[in-house]
């Protein structure tokens, strides 16, 4: 009985391949990118005038400030609480005003429902303009127009919130299911009926989530508007710093932290109830 010997031939490779993470071009591009970032950082630091002796003594200054902040002084507790309530009211009223002004802009700024390109670009211009200016800048503007006080703070909070609310609500409108809209349009419903029965019900959950989030942000921002004369607890805070009453400053900081924490709890409860 003869046996046949079979041999299995293996392919021979003339080159030895080695896996590398990046190609030569990619390594050069990454190196140039790192170099560009380093140049930008160096240029940014060189344009900032930093007095380094103050930086080196900062730990000692922090320790001295913390020593002066304690024990906490409760002498001005009543004025602080009154100013705190004023700050909260500024945030609430500013958010309400912003909601009424932002909803028409959100409708005009949504590409799928806006009447024409003119209204679309007008709404986009309002959104960009109100979002580009910080709340403190708006407060400075309204303090110069109507004078210092909580009204300037309310308007500053409202105008800052318009762009935030209208932009996010407009994006929610653009993401709605178009089936109910087409069904109502096919039945001969008017534009207002389409808006009320096909668009609004789909946007309501997002609307509440966005509004609650903006109110939470406004609570934080309203606490510093007094620094520029727009009312609220920031006015007492600035006065305590100017008078070097660090034990009163510590009380104000504690109160602000507690209010922000309470705002987080309230917004969490409201989200669970409404959404």
C-alpha positions as a Python dict, from the first residue, in 0.01 Angstrom:
ca = {
    (1, 'X'): (0, 0, 0),
    (2, 'X'): (153, 320, -108),
    (3, 'X'): (124, 636, 83),
    (4, 'X'): (123, 975, -79),
    (5, 'X'): (303, 1247, 104),
    (6, 'X'): (133, 1584, 68),
    (7, 'X'): (299, 1905, 151),
    (8, 'X'): (122, 2228, 235),
    (9, 'X'): (292, 2529, 94),
    (10, 'X'): (290, 2847, 301),
    (11, 'X'): (301, 3185, 136),
    (12, 'X'): (627, 3363, 175),
    (13, 'X'): (626, 3730, 246),
    (14, 'X'): (909, 3944, 135),
    (15, 'X'): (830, 4220, 387),
    (16, 'X'): (763, 4220, 760),
    (17, 'X'): (456, 4432, 837),
    (18, 'X'): (441, 4617, 1169),
    (19, 'X'): (125, 4785, 1299),
    (20, 'X'): (160, 5151, 1379),
    (21, 'X'): (-107, 5372, 1528),
    (22, 'X'): (-50, 5673, 1305),
    (23, 'X'): (95, 5711, 961),
    (24, 'X'): (386, 5942, 892),
    (25, 'X'): (151, 6215, 761),
    (26, 'X'): (-72, 6183, 1066),
    (27, 'X'): (226, 6210, 1302),
    (28, 'X'): (346, 6523, 1122),
    (29, 'X'): (-5, 6674, 1136),
    (30, 'X'): (-38, 6598, 1507),
    (31, 'X'): (305, 6745, 1580),
    (32, 'X'): (214, 7062, 1392),
    (33, 'X'): (-113, 7078, 1584),
    (34, 'X'): (66, 7049, 1920),
    (35, 'X'): (311, 7316, 1809),
    (36, 'X'): (27, 7549, 1708),
    (37, 'X'): (-148, 7499, 2044),
    (38, 'X'): (179, 7572, 2225),
    (39, 'X'): (232, 7890, 2025),
    (40, 'X'): (-124, 8008, 2096),
    (41, 'X'): (-87, 7939, 2469),
    (42, 'X'): (247, 8120, 2480),
    (43, 'X'): (100, 8419, 2294),
    (44, 'X'): (-206, 8426, 2525),
    (45, 'X'): (10, 8418, 2839),
    (46, 'X'): (244, 8683, 2703),
    (47, 'X'): (-47, 8924, 2643),
    (48, 'X'): (-183, 8883, 2998),
    (49, 'X'): (-15, 9104, 3254),
    (50, 'X'): (25, 8879, 3559),
    (51, 'X'): (190, 9014, 3873),
    (52, 'X'): (357, 8693, 3984),
    (53, 'X'): (451, 8804, 4340),
    (54, 'X'): (79, 8824, 4417),
    (55, 'X'): (33, 8476, 4274),
    (56, 'X'): (305, 8330, 4499),
    (57, 'X'): (149, 8491, 4807),
    (58, 'X'): (-204, 8378, 4717),
    (59, 'X'): (-206, 8076, 4956),
    (60, 'X'): (-116, 8299, 5249),
    (61, 'X'): (-384, 8551, 5148),
    (62, 'X'): (-644, 8275, 5123),
    (63, 'X'): (-554, 8151, 5470),
    (64, 'X'): (-579, 8502, 5612),
    (65, 'X'): (-916, 8558, 5442),
    (66, 'X'): (-1055, 8230, 5574),
    (67, 'X'): (-937, 8329, 5923),
    (68, 'X'): (-1124, 8661, 5893),
    (69, 'X'): (-1443, 8494, 5764),
    (70, 'X'): (-1497, 8288, 6075),
    (71, 'X'): (-1682, 8298, 6304),
    (72, 'X'): (-1978, 8395, 6088),
    (73, 'X'): (-2155, 8717, 6185),
    (74, 'X'): (-2538, 8709, 6193),
    (75, 'X'): (-2578, 9081, 6262),
    (76, 'X'): (-2712, 9157, 5912),
    (77, 'X'): (-2913, 8837, 5871),
    (78, 'X'): (-3248, 9012, 5822),
    (79, 'X'): (-3128, 9251, 5546),
    (80, 'X'): (-2950, 8959, 5378),
    (81, 'X'): (-3266, 8745, 5378),
    (82, 'X'): (-3472, 9037, 5245),
    (83, 'X'): (-3221, 9093, 4964),
    (84, 'X'): (-3216, 8720, 4895),
    (85, 'X'): (-3594, 8713, 4849),
    (86, 'X'): (-3557, 9008, 4613),
    (87, 'X'): (-3299, 8815, 4408),
    (88, 'X'): (-3528, 8512, 4386),
    (89, 'X'): (-3819, 8731, 4278),
    (90, 'X'): (-3600, 8890, 4013),
    (91, 'X'): (-3518, 8545, 3876),
    (92, 'X'): (-3884, 8434, 3878),
    (93, 'X'): (-4023, 8750, 3717),
    (94, 'X'): (-3738, 8769, 3466),
    (95, 'X'): (-3801, 8409, 3361),
    (96, 'X'): (-4174, 8470, 3320),
    (97, 'X'): (-4115, 8780, 3107),
    (98, 'X'): (-3860, 8588, 2898),
    (99, 'X'): (-4105, 8303, 2836),
    (100, 'X'): (-4371, 8536, 2693),
    (101, 'X'): (-4116, 8713, 2472),
    (102, 'X'): (-3926, 8401, 2365),
    (103, 'X'): (-4213, 8180, 2246),
    (104, 'X'): (-4303, 8389, 1936),
    (105, 'X'): (-3934, 8420, 1852),
    (106, 'X'): (-3892, 8042, 1889),
    (107, 'X'): (-4183, 7984, 1648),
    (108, 'X'): (-4039, 8225, 1393),
    (109, 'X'): (-3690, 8077, 1440),
    (110, 'X'): (-3791, 7718, 1361),
    (111, 'X'): (-3718, 7639, 996),
    (112, 'X'): (-4012, 7400, 950),
    (113, 'X'): (-4286, 7640, 1066),
    (114, 'X'): (-4157, 7994, 1008),
    (115, 'X'): (-4361, 8188, 748),
    (116, 'X'): (-4064, 8300, 535),
    (117, 'X'): (-3690, 8359, 535),
    (118, 'X'): (-3726, 8718, 657),
    (119, 'X'): (-3896, 8609, 979),
    (120, 'X'): (-3645, 8325, 1017),
    (121, 'X'): (-3343, 8554, 997),
    (122, 'X'): (-3511, 8815, 1217),
    (123, 'X'): (-3568, 8553, 1486),
    (124, 'X'): (-3213, 8420, 1449),
    (125, 'X'): (-3079, 8775, 1486),
    (126, 'X'): (-3274, 8826, 1809),
    (127, 'X'): (-3158, 8490, 1944),
    (128, 'X'): (-2792, 8561, 1871),
    (129, 'X'): (-2808, 8919, 2000),
    (130, 'X'): (-2969, 8830, 2334),
    (131, 'X'): (-2744, 8527, 2391),
    (132, 'X'): (-2423, 8712, 2305),
    (133, 'X'): (-2457, 8970, 2585),
    (134, 'X'): (-2396, 8854, 2941),
    (135, 'X'): (-2649, 8919, 3216),
    (136, 'X'): (-2419, 9164, 3394),
    (137, 'X'): (-2381, 9366, 3073),
    (138, 'X'): (-2758, 9376, 3031),
    (139, 'X'): (-2784, 9488, 3393),
    (140, 'X'): (-2538, 9772, 3331),
    (141, 'X'): (-2740, 9880, 3028),
    (142, 'X'): (-3074, 9882, 3211),
    (143, 'X'): (-2926, 10049, 3520),
    (144, 'X'): (-2808, 10327, 3290),
    (145, 'X'): (-3153, 10349, 3128),
    (146, 'X'): (-3397, 10316, 3417),
    (147, 'X'): (-3169, 10357, 3716),
    (148, 'X'): (-3054, 10113, 3985),
    (149, 'X'): (-3296, 9872, 4143),
    (150, 'X'): (-3463, 9533, 4097),
    (151, 'X'): (-3647, 9637, 3778),
    (152, 'X'): (-3315, 9663, 3597),
    (153, 'X'): (-3228, 9317, 3728),
    (154, 'X'): (-3558, 9170, 3609),
    (155, 'X'): (-3509, 9308, 3258),
    (156, 'X'): (-3147, 9193, 3250),
    (157, 'X'): (-3248, 8838, 3345),
    (158, 'X'): (-3532, 8843, 3092),
    (159, 'X'): (-3328, 8967, 2797),
    (160, 'X'): (-3049, 8720, 2869),
    (161, 'X'): (-3301, 8434, 2887),
    (162, 'X'): (-3480, 8515, 2561),
    (163, 'X'): (-3207, 8375, 2340),
    (164, 'X'): (-3160, 8065, 2555),
    (165, 'X'): (-3530, 7976, 2565),
    (166, 'X'): (-3613, 8061, 2205),
    (167, 'X'): (-3315, 7873, 2062),
    (168, 'X'): (-3384, 7548, 2247),
    (169, 'X'): (-3760, 7563, 2193),
    (170, 'X'): (-3706, 7633, 1821),
    (171, 'X'): (-3486, 7324, 1799),
    (172, 'X'): (-3761, 7123, 1970),
    (173, 'X'): (-4014, 7249, 1715),
    (174, 'X'): (-3784, 7144, 1431),
    (175, 'X'): (-3770, 6789, 1571),
    (176, 'X'): (-4147, 6728, 1600),
    (177, 'X'): (-4330, 6452, 1417),
    (178, 'X'): (-4477, 6610, 1105),
    (179, 'X'): (-4756, 6352, 1068),
    (180, 'X'): (-5013, 6524, 1294),
    (181, 'X'): (-4938, 6857, 1126),
    (182, 'X'): (-5005, 6714, 779),
    (183, 'X'): (-5323, 6544, 903),
    (184, 'X'): (-5466, 6871, 1034),
    (185, 'X'): (-5358, 7062, 725),
    (186, 'X'): (-5530, 6801, 504),
    (187, 'X'): (-5853, 6844, 702),
    (188, 'X'): (-5850, 7218, 633),
    (189, 'X'): (-5744, 7336, 979),
    (190, 'X'): (-5613, 7689, 1013),
    (191, 'X'): (-5255, 7775, 1107),
    (192, 'X'): (-5361, 7851, 1465),
    (193, 'X'): (-5538, 7515, 1499),
    (194, 'X'): (-5232, 7336, 1364),
    (195, 'X'): (-5016, 7522, 1613),
    (196, 'X'): (-5247, 7452, 1909),
    (197, 'X'): (-5328, 7085, 1841),
    (198, 'X'): (-5031, 6947, 1647),
    (199, 'X'): (-4721, 7147, 1743),
    (200, 'X'): (-4775, 7266, 2100),
    (201, 'X'): (-4858, 6922, 2250),
    (202, 'X'): (-4533, 6781, 2112),
    (203, 'X'): (-4324, 7074, 2239),
    (204, 'X'): (-4475, 7107, 2589),
    (205, 'X'): (-4242, 6854, 2763),
    (206, 'X'): (-3933, 7020, 2616),
    (207, 'X'): (-4073, 7363, 2697),
    (208, 'X'): (-4110, 7281, 3068),
    (209, 'X'): (-3768, 7120, 3087),
    (210, 'X'): (-3601, 7420, 2921),
    (211, 'X'): (-3793, 7674, 3131),
    (212, 'X'): (-3708, 7500, 3459),
    (213, 'X'): (-3343, 7480, 3359),
    (214, 'X'): (-3336, 7850, 3271),
    (215, 'X'): (-3505, 7943, 3600),
    (216, 'X'): (-3240, 7748, 3786),
    (217, 'X'): (-2968, 7937, 3597),
    (218, 'X'): (-3139, 8270, 3664),
    (219, 'X'): (-3143, 8201, 4039),
    (220, 'X'): (-2764, 8184, 4028),
    (221, 'X'): (-2720, 8487, 3805),
    (222, 'X'): (-2959, 8708, 4005),
    (223, 'X'): (-2736, 8680, 4313),
    (224, 'X'): (-2458, 8882, 4147),
    (225, 'X'): (-2661, 9152, 3968),
    (226, 'X'): (-2638, 9375, 4274),
    (227, 'X'): (-2268, 9416, 4204),
    (228, 'X'): (-2365, 9659, 3926),
    (229, 'X'): (-2660, 9816, 4108),
    (230, 'X'): (-2941, 9594, 3976),
    (231, 'X'): (-3074, 9496, 4318),
    (232, 'X'): (-3066, 9175, 4513),
    (233, 'X'): (-2821, 9019, 4753),
    (234, 'X'): (-2523, 9114, 4536),
    (235, 'X'): (-2554, 9474, 4657),
    (236, 'X'): (-2503, 9371, 5021),
    (237, 'X'): (-2228, 9135, 4913),
    (238, 'X'): (-2037, 9412, 4738),
    (239, 'X'): (-2081, 9644, 5035),
    (240, 'X'): (-1949, 9381, 5277),
    (241, 'X'): (-1640, 9328, 5062),
    (242, 'X'): (-1576, 9701, 5031),
    (243, 'X'): (-1601, 9742, 5410),
    (244, 'X'): (-1380, 9434, 5473),
    (245, 'X'): (-1657, 9265, 5674),
    (246, 'X'): (-1540, 8916, 5589),
    (247, 'X'): (-1753, 8745, 5853),
    (248, 'X'): (-2061, 8895, 5681),
    (249, 'X'): (-1924, 8786, 5342),
    (250, 'X'): (-1904, 8430, 5469),
    (251, 'X'): (-2269, 8443, 5579),
    (252, 'X'): (-2376, 8571, 5237),
    (253, 'X'): (-2181, 8297, 5062),
    (254, 'X'): (-2339, 8031, 5284),
    (255, 'X'): (-2687, 8169, 5215),
    (256, 'X'): (-2624, 8173, 4838),
    (257, 'X'): (-2499, 7815, 4841),
    (258, 'X'): (-2806, 7702, 5038),
    (259, 'X'): (-3040, 7881, 4798),
    (260, 'X'): (-2874, 7726, 4493),
    (261, 'X'): (-2891, 7383, 4656),
    (262, 'X'): (-3259, 7436, 4735),
    (263, 'X'): (-3314, 7542, 4374),
    (264, 'X'): (-3160, 7215, 4257),
    (265, 'X'): (-3400, 7021, 4480),
    (266, 'X'): (-3701, 7219, 4361),
    (267, 'X'): (-3616, 7181, 3993),
    (268, 'X'): (-3562, 6809, 4041),
    (269, 'X'): (-3903, 6767, 4203),
    (270, 'X'): (-4076, 6979, 3938),
    (271, 'X'): (-3913, 6779, 3656),
    (272, 'X'): (-4034, 6451, 3805),
    (273, 'X'): (-4388, 6588, 3844),
    (274, 'X'): (-4422, 6749, 3502),
    (275, 'X'): (-4208, 6533, 3273),
}
